[in-house]
């Protein structure tokens, strides 16, 4: 913060802020382009989805403003309460008439006028928990990286993953494992211990995938999508067709055909496919470049954070946003199995947008403190 007499100007990472604004703006354009026809068929108007998304963006903007203006250390005082509320909400998804059953999954809680997906917020506040845990135990880990204190966050993660797998939400449970692994590694936990846990996690993942039919089918569809063109491979094939039709320059904004009831949920998990069709290779490269900028600025903020809590927090949030983006992109390009993860700042949905913007607000506040006397 710079003091010019009585005027205080808080310095934030302007590159991260503008990159986020640009991604959200481009996301709104793509949500309207991909949802207009579906909205007309289902609701009789073209603006049903985009209007709701604009409301989500407005609420998310308020979240960014609030968090970037208030010291991120305040999260230490109430993250436990928020985690408790999130866990209660995750239990409510299984209650009839409260939890919403969509596509065989129960991931949303219905509040009559709106719904919420608790797992989106779980990821952010689990990172706050891990950052606080690692900061408090830094001295112990410095003296003995082989200390077994790391077991407690893994036990907590397993408990949360059981709830997620019950929904089922294998993608988010995998993300929780990755976040825990990377943050504990950054915190100084022995790599040997973490690799042992990773090996155990790999075995568990194998059984969770290949002993449950729909997950096994997803892997087979990823490996051989054209073996079942109209069944399990249909979604990824349509996504590949979208990119193929886009070519170098795209077919033009609004002119995509795969969104016309060929590609399932074109405004949500597969919004990047429509972007590839309508904006072409050049558009795809621009989107990827923006996510790379976001990841780079987030890591710079983590490196220059004023304390360990800020470092771990920024590293965790950046890892979450960047990994979510590149997993989604990998899925729609056919180079990763289908996970059901939203594309941050672009996919339709209030919970994903709000949770992602909470992460950005935290990063911007950390940057405002790390910029004191330091150029990043």
C-alpha positions in Angstrom: 0.0 0.0 0.0 1.4 3.4 -1.0 0.8 6.5 1.2 0.4 9.7 -0.8 -0.4 12.1 2.1 -3.8 10.9 3.2 -4.4 8.9 0.0 -3.8 5.1 0.2 -3.5 3.2 -3.0 -3.4 -0.6 -2.6 -1.2 -2.4 -5.2 -2.5 -5.6 -6.6 -1.2 -7.9 -9.2 -2.8 -6.2 -12.2 -1.8 -8.8 -14.7 -3.6 -11.5 -12.7 -6.7 -9.3 -12.3 -6.9 -8.4 -16.0 -6.3 -12.0 -17.0 -9.2 -13.1 -14.8 -11.5 -10.4 -16.1 -10.7 -11.4 -19.7 -11.3 -15.1 -19.1 -14.7 -14.3 -17.5 -15.7 -12.0 -20.3 -14.7 -14.5 -23.0 -16.6 -17.2 -20.9 -19.8 -15.1 -21.0 -19.5 -14.8 -24.7 -19.1 -18.5 -25.1 -21.8 -19.4 -22.7 -24.3 -17.3 -24.7 -23.1 -18.7 -28.0 -23.3 -22.3 -26.7 -26.6 -22.1 -24.8 -28.8 -19.8 -26.8 -30.5 -22.5 -29.0 -30.8 -24.9 -26.0 -32.4 -22.1 -24.0 -34.9 -21.4 -26.7 -36.0 -25.0 -26.9 -36.2 -25.5 -23.2 -37.4 -22.1 -22.0 -38.7 -20.2 -25.0 -36.0 -17.5 -24.8 -32.4 -17.3 -25.8 -31.1 -15.6 -22.7 -32.0 -18.0 -19.8 -28.5 -19.4 -19.2 -26.6 -16.2 -20.0 -28.8 -14.2 -17.6 -28.2 -16.6 -14.8 -24.4 -16.7 -15.6 -24.3 -12.9 -15.4 -25.8 -13.1 -12.0 -23.2 -15.6 -10.9 -20.5 -13.4 -12.3 -21.8 -10.3 -10.4 -21.8 -12.3 -7.1 -18.4 -13.6 -7.9 -17.2 -10.1 -8.6 -18.3 -9.0 -5.1 -16.4 -12.0 -3.6 -13.2 -10.9 -5.4 -13.7 -7.3 -4.2 -14.3 -8.4 -0.6 -11.4 -10.8 -0.4 -8.9 -8.6 -2.2 -9.7 -5.8 0.3 -9.5 -7.9 3.5 -6.3 -9.5 4.9 -6.1 -13.1 3.9 -5.0 -14.0 7.4 -8.6 -13.6 8.5 -9.3 -16.9 6.9 -7.5 -18.6 9.8 -10.2 -17.5 12.1 -13.2 -19.0 10.4 -12.1 -21.6 7.8 -13.0 -24.4 10.3 -16.6 -23.1 10.5 -16.9 -23.0 6.7 -15.5 -26.5 6.3 -18.0 -27.7 8.9 -20.8 -26.1 6.9 -19.5 -27.5 3.7 -19.4 -31.1 5.2 -23.0 -30.7 6.4 -24.0 -29.6 2.9 -22.2 -32.6 1.4 -24.3 -34.8 3.6 -27.5 -33.0 2.6 -27.0 -33.9 -1.0 -28.1 -37.5 -0.1 -31.3 -36.3 1.5 -34.4 -36.8 -0.7 -36.0 -33.5 -2.0 -32.9 -31.6 -0.8 -30.1 -33.1 -2.8 -30.5 -32.9 -6.6 -30.1 -36.1 -8.6 -28.7 -35.2 -12.0 -27.2 -37.8 -14.4 -26.9 -40.4 -11.7 -24.9 -38.1 -9.4 -26.0 -36.2 -6.3 -23.7 -33.3 -6.1 -26.0 -30.3 -5.6 -28.1 -29.0 -2.7 -31.4 -27.4 -3.6 -32.4 -24.2 -1.9 -35.5 -23.7 -3.9 -34.5 -20.5 -5.7 -30.9 -21.6 -6.3 -28.7 -24.7 -5.9 -25.1 -25.1 -4.7 -22.4 -27.7 -5.3 -20.5 -27.9 -2.0 -17.5 -29.8 -3.4 -16.5 -26.7 -5.4 -16.0 -24.7 -2.2 -14.5 -27.7 -0.4 -11.4 -27.6 -2.6 -10.7 -23.9 -1.8 -11.2 -24.2 2.0 -9.4 -27.5 2.2 -6.4 -25.6 0.8 -6.8 -23.0 3.6 -6.8 -25.8 6.1 -3.6 -27.3 4.6 -1.8 -24.0 4.4 -2.6 -23.3 8.1 -1.5 -26.8 9.0 1.8 -26.6 7.2 2.6 -23.1 8.6 2.1 -24.3 12.2 4.3 -27.4 11.7 7.0 -25.9 9.6 9.6 -26.1 12.4 8.8 -29.7 13.1 9.2 -30.6 9.4 12.4 -28.6 9.1 13.9 -30.6 11.9 12.5 -34.0 10.8 11.0 -34.3 7.3 10.3 -37.9 8.2 7.8 -36.9 11.0 4.5 -38.6 10.7 2.5 -35.5 11.5 1.5 -35.5 7.8 -0.9 -38.4 8.4 -3.7 -36.2 9.9 -4.4 -34.2 6.7 -4.4 -37.4 4.7 -6.9 -39.0 7.1 -9.1 -35.9 6.8 -8.7 -36.0 3.0 -9.7 -39.7 2.9 -12.8 -38.9 5.0 -13.8 -36.1 2.5 -13.0 -38.4 -0.5 -15.4 -41.0 0.9 -18.2 -38.4 0.8 -17.2 -37.3 -2.7 -17.0 -40.9 -4.0 -20.5 -41.5 -2.6 -22.0 -38.8 -4.7 -20.1 -40.0 -6.9 -17.5 -37.4 -7.9 -14.3 -39.2 -8.8 -12.8 -36.2 -10.5 -13.0 -33.9 -7.4 -11.8 -36.7 -5.1 -8.7 -37.2 -7.4 -8.2 -33.4 -7.3 -8.2 -33.5 -3.5 -5.6 -36.1 -3.4 -3.4 -34.2 -5.8 -3.7 -31.0 -3.8 -2.8 -32.8 -0.6 0.2 -34.4 -2.2 1.6 -31.3 -3.8 1.1 -29.0 -0.8 2.6 -31.5 1.7 5.6 -31.9 -0.7 5.9 -28.1 -0.8 5.7 -28.0 3.0 8.7 -30.3 3.4 7.2 -33.7 4.0 9.5 -36.5 3.0 9.1 -37.5 -0.6 9.6 -41.1 0.3 6.5 -41.0 2.5 4.5 -39.1 -0.1 5.5 -41.6 -2.9 4.4 -44.5 -0.6 1.0 -42.8 -0.1 0.8 -42.1 -3.8 1.4 -45.8 -4.6 -1.4 -46.7 -2.2 -3.6 -44.1 -3.8 -2.8 -45.5 -7.3 -3.9 -49.0 -6.2 -7.1 -47.6 -4.7 -7.8 -45.6 -7.9 -7.3 -48.8 -10.0 -9.9 -50.7 -8.0 -12.3 -47.7 -7.9 -12.0 -47.4 -11.7 -12.0 -51.0 -12.9 -14.5 -52.5 -10.4 -17.2 -49.9 -11.3 -18.7 -50.3 -14.7 -19.3 -46.6 -15.7 -15.8 -45.6 -14.7 -14.3 -48.6 -16.6 -16.3 -47.7 -19.6 -15.0 -44.1 -19.5 -11.4 -45.4 -19.6 -12.2 -47.7 -22.5 -14.0 -44.9 -24.3 -10.9 -42.7 -23.8 -8.6 -45.4 -25.2 -11.0 -46.5 -28.1 -13.8 -43.9 -28.5 -14.7 -45.1 -32.0 -15.5 -48.6 -30.8 -18.8 -47.3 -29.6 -19.6 -44.2 -31.7 -23.2 -43.8 -30.5 -22.7 -44.9 -27.0 -20.0 -44.3 -24.4 -17.6 -42.8 -27.1 -20.2 -40.3 -28.5 -19.3 -37.4 -26.2 -15.5 -37.4 -26.9 -16.0 -38.1 -30.6 -18.3 -35.0 -30.9 -15.7 -33.0 -29.1 -13.0 -34.1 -31.5 -15.2 -33.3 -34.4 -15.7 -29.8 -33.0 -12.0 -29.1 -33.0 -11.6 -30.6 -36.4 -14.3 -28.4 -37.9 -12.7 -25.3 -36.3 -9.4 -25.6 -38.2 -7.1 -22.6 -37.9 -9.5 -19.7 -37.7 -12.8 -21.4 -36.7 -16.2 -21.3 -38.3 -17.1 -18.0 -36.7 -18.6 -17.1 -33.4 -22.2 -18.4 -33.1 -21.8 -20.6 -36.2 -20.8 -23.9 -34.5 -22.9 -26.9 -35.2 -21.7 -29.4 -32.5 -23.5 -27.3 -29.8 -26.8 -27.9 -31.6 -27.7 -31.0 -29.6 -24.7 -33.1 -30.8 -22.3 -32.2 -28.0 -23.7 -32.8 -24.5 -23.6 -29.8 -22.1 -21.8 -27.6 -24.6 -22.0 -24.6 -22.2 -20.6 -26.5 -19.3 -17.9 -29.1 -19.1 -17.4 -29.1 -22.9 -17.5 -25.4 -23.5 -13.9 -25.4 -24.7 -14.9 -27.8 -27.6 -17.3 -25.2 -28.9 -14.6 -22.5 -28.5 -12.3 -24.7 -30.6 -15.0 -25.1 -33.3 -16.0 -21.4 -33.5 -12.7 -19.7 -32.8 -10.3 -22.3 -34.2 -6.7 -23.1 -33.3 -5.9 -19.5 -32.8 -8.7 -19.1 -30.3 -7.7 -22.2 -28.4 -4.1 -21.0 -28.2 -5.2 -17.7 -26.8 -7.3 -19.4 -24.1 -4.4 -21.7 -23.1 -2.0 -18.7 -23.0 -4.4 -16.9 -20.6 -4.4 -19.9 -18.3 -0.6 -20.1 -18.4 -0.4 -16.4 -17.5 -2.8 -17.1 -14.5 -0.6 -20.0 -13.4 2.6 -18.0 -13.7 1.3 -15.0 -11.8 -0.1 -17.2 -9.1 3.2 -19.0 -8.6 5.0 -15.6 -8.5 2.7 -14.4 -5.8 3.4 -17.6 -3.8 7.1 -17.1 -4.1 6.9 -13.5 -2.9 4.2 -13.9 -0.3 5.0 -12.1 3.0 4.8 -15.3 5.1 4.5 -19.1 4.9 0.8 -19.1 5.2 0.5 -16.9 2.2 3.0 -19.0 0.2 1.2 -22.2 0.9 -2.2 -20.7 0.3 -1.2 -19.1 -3.0 0.6 -22.2 -4.2 -2.5 -24.4 -3.4 -5.0 -22.0 -5.0 -2.9 -21.6 -8.1 -2.4 -25.4 -8.4 -6.1 -26.0 -8.1 -7.1 -23.4 -10.8 -4.3 -24.3 -13.2 -4.8 -28.1 -12.9 -8.6 -27.8 -13.2 -8.2 -25.8 -16.4 -5.7 -28.1 -18.0 -7.5 -31.3 -17.0 -10.7 -29.9 -18.6 -8.8 -29.0 -21.7 -7.1 -32.4 -21.8 -10.4 -34.2 -21.5 -12.1 -32.3 -24.3 -9.1 -32.8 -26.6 -9.3 -36.5 -25.9 -5.9 -36.8 -24.2 -7.3 -37.5 -20.8 -10.3 -39.6 -19.6 -13.5 -37.8 -18.9 -13.5 -36.3 -15.3 -16.5 -33.9 -15.2 -14.4 -30.9 -14.0 -15.6 -27.4 -15.0 -13.3 -25.0 -16.9 -12.6 -22.2 -14.4 -14.1 -18.8 -15.2 -15.7 -20.1 -18.5 -18.0 -23.1 -17.8 -21.6 -22.3 -16.9 -22.4 -22.7 -13.2 -22.5 -20.5 -10.1 -20.6 -22.7 -7.7 -17.6 -23.2 -10.0 -17.5 -19.5 -10.8 -17.9 -18.3 -7.2 -15.3 -20.8 -5.9 -12.8 -19.9 -8.6 -13.2 -16.2 -7.9 -12.8 -16.7 -4.2 -9.4 -18.2 -5.1 -8.5 -15.1 -7.2 -9.6 -12.7 -4.5 -7.3 -14.5 -2.1 -4.4 -14.4 -4.5 -4.9 -10.7 -5.2 -4.9 -9.9 -1.5 -1.7 -11.9 -1.0 -0.2 -10.0 -3.9 -1.1 -6.6 -2.4 0.9 -7.5 0.7 3.9 -9.1 -1.1 4.2 -6.1 -3.3 5.1 -3.9 -0.4 8.6 -2.9 -1.3 9.0 -5.8 -3.7 8.4 -6.0 -7.4 7.0 -9.3 -8.7 
